[in-house]
Amino acid sequence: MELPMLIMVGALLILTLCSIFSFKYRDLGFYGAIVAIILASSSITLSAPHLIYYTAFVFAIGIINLASLKVIKSVIQGVDYGLVGLMVLVTLYIFTTQNLAMILAAFVLVSVPTYILVMVREGGANVEVGIKYITFMVLATVLFLIGAITLAYTKNAFNGLLYILGYVMLVLGLSIEVGVAPLHEWVPDVFTSADPIPMSIIASLAKIVPFIIALRILISTSNSLTVSITLFTAVLAAISMFTGNIGALTSKEHARILAYSTVANMGYVLACAVVIIKPEFFYFALTGALLMLFANAMGKIGFFNAIKGEGAFSPTMYLLAFSFIGLPPLMGFWGKLFILFSLVKAEYIWLVALMVLNSAISIPYYLRLARELGVGWKANLTNFICVAVVIITLITFLPDWFFRGMEVIAQALSIAI
């Protein structure tokens, strides 16, 4: 066994043991998860140096999510850290394997911990919201897995009808999983009813792997029918943008606004899937998708922590709002820029126009959210977390370094699976 794999196995072992003993010593789960993430990150960097920037972003998201769990005392004390740690390890690992079984296992391993996290709250378990969430996630997982396996089969034994069926099932499964309209029915109610801290994890970390897997499978199984069927994805993306932004504009509760914001953002990211018809420009779409997912993660972590802490430092709230809107040089701007450029290259000009329009529609509710959640400075965990995520949204200025890494990854993905 090679050294990077040994390190990854060691990280999983530490994570498991610390989670077991964290029932008695809760902090052991926290420190064990941090050690496991550090080891896994070093393993990925050793085996795939071109993933160093992707690894750094996922590492930061994972550590901040772990820190945010410090503010609640859950009934699964300590194990919640282990669940988040497992999600981070899988997210780090997803680009390093070409094995379809491992890739689909990664999808399940990221999804299942959220079934438990969504019920976490102080004083007991939120069973009602858990049942609703799990019902939709199980349906999403079934559709996604069947669609992925069907598409993989058609790559070796092409059948047009099976390809279209697999494509549609994969996209529908992905849409339910991440909350793309009109398959977003669970999103507003779950976001509003669940505790803000676990919801910040589900709205940030849990969104990355499903999109990466879907894009990997779609690009590697594309064929002559793909040009026609991508219109289905483009229409879903457009519906999600409008549904999310209009829903957020008309919502009053902060968590519900963030729920509809997620629906809109997932529509922006889903639009990247149409660029598979132009494989030579796919790395632009992949760069935009990941930067958009990272921007969404930072914003959701910041805003949900502000909701839990009854407000956060006002300048951080406005900076996160500006990132969501797409103001340069924040991360959200770069994500949208690369997505728009890739859509132009794919000749989906009407989708470009709709995305720009929806970005403009989102301005009032993001500014309202920042104004209502913004308060004066207090030296507490909420404000430190918000400062950390704002700093990360700023470090993408002129992200040529990130873009070059995605170019290498995209070339490998086009022939994978």
C-alpha positions in Angstrom: 0.0 0.0 0.0 1.4 3.4 -1.0 2.1 6.1 1.6 -0.9 8.4 0.7 -3.3 5.6 1.0 -1.8 4.5 4.3 -2.2 8.1 5.6 -5.9 8.1 4.5 -6.6 4.8 6.2 -4.9 6.2 9.3 -7.1 9.2 9.2 -10.2 7.1 9.0 -9.0 4.9 11.9 -8.4 8.0 14.1 -11.8 9.5 13.1 -13.6 6.2 14.0 -11.8 5.6 17.3 -12.3 9.2 18.5 -15.9 9.2 17.5 -16.5 6.0 19.6 -14.8 7.5 22.7 -16.4 10.9 22.2 -19.5 9.8 24.0 -17.6 10.1 27.2 -15.1 12.8 26.2 -16.9 15.1 23.6 -13.8 17.2 22.8 -12.0 14.0 21.7 -14.4 13.8 18.7 -13.5 17.4 17.8 -9.8 17.0 18.0 -9.9 13.6 16.3 -11.8 15.0 13.4 -9.3 17.8 13.0 -6.3 15.4 13.1 -8.1 13.2 10.5 -8.7 16.1 8.2 -5.1 17.3 8.4 -3.8 13.8 7.6 -6.3 13.3 4.7 -5.4 16.7 3.3 -1.7 15.8 3.4 -2.4 12.5 1.7 -4.2 14.2 -1.1 -1.5 16.8 -1.6 1.2 14.1 -1.7 -0.7 11.9 -4.3 -2.2 14.7 -6.4 -0.3 18.1 -6.1 -2.7 19.7 -8.7 -5.5 19.3 -6.1 -3.7 21.5 -3.5 -6.0 24.5 -3.9 -9.2 22.4 -4.0 -7.9 20.6 -0.9 -7.2 23.9 0.9 -10.8 25.1 0.3 -12.4 21.9 1.5 -10.1 21.8 4.5 -11.2 25.3 5.5 -14.9 24.5 5.1 -14.5 21.4 7.2 -12.6 23.1 10.0 -15.0 26.0 10.2 -18.0 23.6 10.2 -16.4 21.7 13.1 -15.9 24.9 15.0 -19.5 26.0 14.5 -20.7 22.8 16.1 -19.1 24.0 19.4 -22.1 26.3 20.0 -24.7 23.5 20.4 -24.9 20.6 22.9 -26.5 17.7 20.9 -27.7 14.3 22.0 -25.0 12.7 19.9 -22.2 14.7 21.5 -18.9 14.1 19.9 -20.3 11.9 17.2 -21.5 14.9 15.3 -17.8 15.9 14.8 -17.1 12.4 13.5 -19.9 12.7 10.9 -18.6 16.1 9.7 -15.1 14.7 9.6 -16.2 11.8 7.4 -18.0 14.1 5.0 -14.8 16.2 4.7 -12.6 13.1 4.1 -14.9 11.9 1.3 -15.0 15.3 -0.3 -11.2 15.4 -0.3 -11.0 11.9 -1.8 -13.6 12.3 -4.6 -11.2 13.5 -7.3 -8.5 10.8 -6.6 -10.4 7.7 -7.7 -11.6 6.5 -11.2 -13.5 3.5 -9.8 -17.3 3.9 -10.3 -18.2 1.8 -7.3 -16.0 4.0 -5.0 -17.4 7.2 -6.6 -21.0 6.1 -5.9 -20.0 5.0 -2.4 -18.7 8.5 -1.8 -22.1 9.9 -2.8 -23.8 7.7 -0.2 -21.1 8.5 2.5 -21.6 12.2 2.1 -25.4 12.0 2.1 -26.1 9.6 4.9 -24.4 11.6 7.8 -26.8 14.5 6.9 -29.7 12.2 7.9 -28.5 12.4 11.5 -27.2 16.0 11.4 -30.5 17.4 10.2 -32.1 16.2 13.5 -29.5 17.6 15.8 -30.7 20.3 18.1 -30.2 21.3 21.7 -32.5 19.4 24.1 -33.3 16.5 21.8 -33.8 15.3 18.3 -35.9 17.0 15.7 -37.5 13.8 14.4 -40.3 15.5 12.3 -37.9 17.4 10.1 -35.6 14.4 9.9 -38.4 12.1 8.5 -39.2 14.7 5.8 -35.6 15.2 4.9 -34.7 11.5 4.8 -37.7 10.6 2.7 -36.5 13.0 -0.1 -32.9 12.0 0.3 -33.6 8.3 -0.1 -35.5 9.0 -3.3 -32.7 11.2 -4.5 -30.1 8.5 -3.8 -32.1 5.8 -5.6 -32.6 7.9 -8.7 -29.0 9.1 -8.7 -27.5 5.7 -8.3 -29.7 4.0 -11.0 -29.0 6.9 -13.4 -25.3 6.8 -12.8 -25.1 3.0 -13.3 -27.3 3.2 -16.4 -25.1 5.9 -18.0 -21.9 3.9 -17.2 -23.5 0.9 -18.9 -24.3 2.9 -22.0 -20.7 4.0 -22.4 -19.7 0.4 -23.1 -22.9 -0.8 -24.8 -24.5 2.3 -26.2 -28.3 2.4 -26.3 -30.0 5.8 -27.0 -33.1 5.2 -25.0 -31.1 3.9 -21.9 -28.8 6.9 -22.2 -31.7 9.4 -22.1 -33.3 7.5 -19.2 -30.1 7.4 -17.2 -29.3 11.0 -17.9 -32.8 12.2 -16.7 -32.7 10.0 -13.6 -29.2 11.2 -12.7 -30.2 14.9 -13.1 -33.5 14.4 -11.2 -31.7 12.6 -8.4 -29.1 15.3 -8.2 -31.8 18.0 -8.2 -33.7 16.5 -5.3 -30.4 15.9 -3.4 -29.2 19.5 -3.6 -32.5 21.3 -3.9 -32.9 22.3 -7.5 -36.5 23.6 -8.4 -39.0 22.3 -9.1 -37.8 19.4 -7.0 -37.0 21.6 -4.0 -40.1 21.0 -2.0 -38.2 19.9 1.1 -35.8 22.8 1.1 -37.8 25.7 2.6 -39.4 23.7 5.4 -36.3 21.8 6.4 -34.1 24.9 6.4 -36.6 26.8 8.5 -37.3 24.0 11.0 -33.8 22.5 11.6 -31.2 24.0 13.9 -29.2 26.7 12.0 -25.8 25.1 12.8 -26.4 21.6 11.3 -28.2 23.3 8.5 -25.1 25.3 7.7 -23.2 22.1 7.2 -25.9 20.5 5.0 -26.1 23.8 3.0 -22.4 24.0 2.5 -20.3 20.8 2.7 -22.9 18.4 1.6 -23.5 20.1 -1.8 -20.0 19.7 -3.2 -19.6 15.9 -3.8 -23.0 15.3 -5.5 -22.2 18.0 -8.2 -18.7 16.7 -8.7 -19.9 13.1 -9.2 -22.7 14.2 -11.5 -20.3 16.3 -13.7 -17.8 13.5 -13.8 -20.3 10.9 -15.0 -22.0 13.3 -17.5 -18.8 14.4 -19.1 -17.3 10.9 -19.3 -20.5 9.3 -20.9 -21.4 12.1 -23.3 -22.2 11.2 -26.9 -24.1 12.4 -29.9 -27.4 12.6 -28.0 -26.0 14.8 -25.3 -26.4 18.0 -27.3 -30.2 17.5 -27.4 -30.7 16.3 -23.8 -28.8 19.1 -22.2 -31.7 21.4 -23.0 -33.6 19.5 -20.2 -30.8 20.5 -17.7 -30.8 24.1 -18.9 -34.5 24.4 -18.4 -34.3 23.0 -14.9 -31.4 25.4 -14.1 -33.5 28.4 -15.3 -36.5 27.3 -13.3 -34.4 26.9 -10.2 -32.9 30.4 -10.6 -36.2 32.1 -10.9 -38.0 30.0 -8.2 -35.2 30.6 -5.7 -34.8 34.3 -6.2 -38.5 35.1 -6.3 -39.1 32.8 -3.3 -36.3 34.6 -1.4 -37.7 38.0 -2.3 -41.1 37.2 -0.9 -39.9 35.4 2.3 -39.6 37.0 5.7 -37.8 34.4 7.9 -34.1 34.5 7.5 -33.7 30.8 7.3 -36.3 30.6 4.6 -34.6 33.3 2.6 -31.4 31.2 2.8 -33.3 28.2 1.7 -34.6 29.9 -1.5 -31.1 31.4 -2.0 -29.8 27.8 -2.1 -32.3 26.8 -4.7 -31.2 29.7 -6.9 -27.5 29.0 -6.3 -27.9 25.3 -7.2 -29.6 26.4 -10.4 -26.4 28.4 -11.3 -24.2 25.4 -10.6 -26.5 23.0 -12.5 -26.2 25.2 -15.5 -22.5 24.1 -15.8 -23.7 20.6 -16.8 -24.7 21.9 -20.2 -21.1 22.7 -21.0 -20.4 18.9 -21.4 -21.4 19.4 -25.1 -18.2 21.4 -25.5 -15.6 19.2 -23.7 -12.7 21.6 -24.6 -14.3 24.3 -22.4 -15.5 22.0 -19.6 -12.7 23.2 -17.3 -14.1 26.7 -17.3 -17.5 25.2 -16.2 -15.8 23.0 -13.5 -13.8 26.0 -12.2 -17.0 28.1 -12.0 -19.0 25.3 -10.4 -16.5 24.7 -7.6 -15.9 28.4 -6.9 -19.7 28.9 -6.8 -20.1 25.9 -4.4 -17.3 27.3 -2.2 -18.9 30.8 -2.2 -22.2 29.3 -1.4 -20.6 27.3 1.5 -18.9 30.3 3.0 -22.0 32.4 2.7 -24.3 29.8 4.2 -21.9 29.1 7.1 -21.7 32.8 7.9 -25.4 33.6 7.6 -26.6 30.5 9.5 -24.1 31.1 12.3 -25.4 34.7 12.5 -29.0 33.4 12.8 -27.9 31.1 15.6 -25.9 33.9 17.3 -28.7 36.4 16.9 -26.6 38.6 14.6 -23.0 39.0 13.5 -20.6 41.9 12.8 -22.3 44.0 10.2 -19.4 44.4 7.7 -19.0 40.6 7.5 -22.7 40.2 6.7 -22.5 42.7 3.9 -19.3 41.2 2.4 -21.0 37.8 2.3 -24.0 39.3 0.7 -21.9 41.0 -1.9 -20.2 37.7 -2.7 -23.6 36.0 -3.2 -24.6 38.9 -5.5 -21.4 38.5 -7.5 -19.5 41.7 -6.7 -15.8 41.6 -7.6 -13.3 40.6 -6.4 -15.2 38.2 -4.0 -15.4 34.5 -4.6 -19.0 34.6 -5.8 -18.0 37.0 -8.7 -15.4 34.6 -10.0 -17.7 31.6 -9.7 -20.4 33.4 -11.8 -17.9 34.8 -14.2 -16.5 31.3 -15.1 -19.9 29.8 -15.4 -21.1 32.6 -17.7 -18.0 32.3 -19.9 -18.5 28.5 -20.2 -22.1 29.0 -21.1 -21.2 31.5 -23.8 -18.7 28.9 -25.2 -21.5 26.3 -25.1 -23.7 28.7 -27.0 -26.4 28.9 -24.4 -26.7 32.6 -24.6 -30.3 32.7 -23.4 -29.2 30.9 -20.2 -26.4 33.5 -19.8 -29.0 36.3 -20.0 -31.3 34.6 -17.4 -28.4 34.1 -15.0 -27.4 37.8 -15.2 -31.0 38.8 -14.7 -31.4 36.5 -11.7 -28.2 37.9 -10.2 -29.8 41.4 -10.3 -33.1 40.0 -8.8 -31.1 38.7 -5.8 -29.7 42.1 -4.8 -32.6 43.3 -2.6 -33.0 40.2 -0.4 -29.2 39.7 0.2 -28.9 43.3 1.2 -32.0 43.0 3.5 -30.5 39.8 5.0 -27.2 41.6 5.7 -29.0 44.6 7.2 -31.2 42.6 9.5 -28.5 40.2 10.7 -25.8 42.8 11.0 -24.9 44.0 14.6 -21.9 45.6 16.3 -18.7 43.7 17.1 -18.6 41.2 19.9 -15.7 38.8 20.6 -17.7 35.6 20.3 -17.4 32.4 18.2 -20.1 33.5 15.7 -18.1 36.6 14.8 -14.8 34.8 14.5 -16.4 32.2 12.2 -17.9 35.0 10.0 -14.6 36.8 9.8 -12.9 33.5 8.7 -15.4 32.8 5.9 -15.1 36.4 4.7 -11.3 36.1 4.5 -11.7 33.0 2.4 -14.1 34.7 0.0 -11.4 37.4 -0.6 -8.4 35.1 -1.4 -9.7 34.2 -4.8 -8.7 37.5 -6.3 -7.4 36.7 -9.9 -7.8 32.9 -9.3 -5.4 31.8 -12.2 -3.8 29.4 -9.7 -7.1 27.6 -9.1 -8.1 27.6 -12.8 -4.9 25.8 -13.9 -5.5 23.0 -11.4 -9.1 22.6 -12.7 -7.7 22.3 -16.3 -5.7 19.3 -15.3 -8.6 17.7 -13.5 -11.1 18.3 -16.4 -8.8 16.6 -18.8 -8.7 13.5 -16.6 -12.5 13.5 -16.0 -13.3 13.5 -19.7 -12.0 9.9 -20.0 -12.8 8.6 -16.5 -15.5 6.2 -15.3 
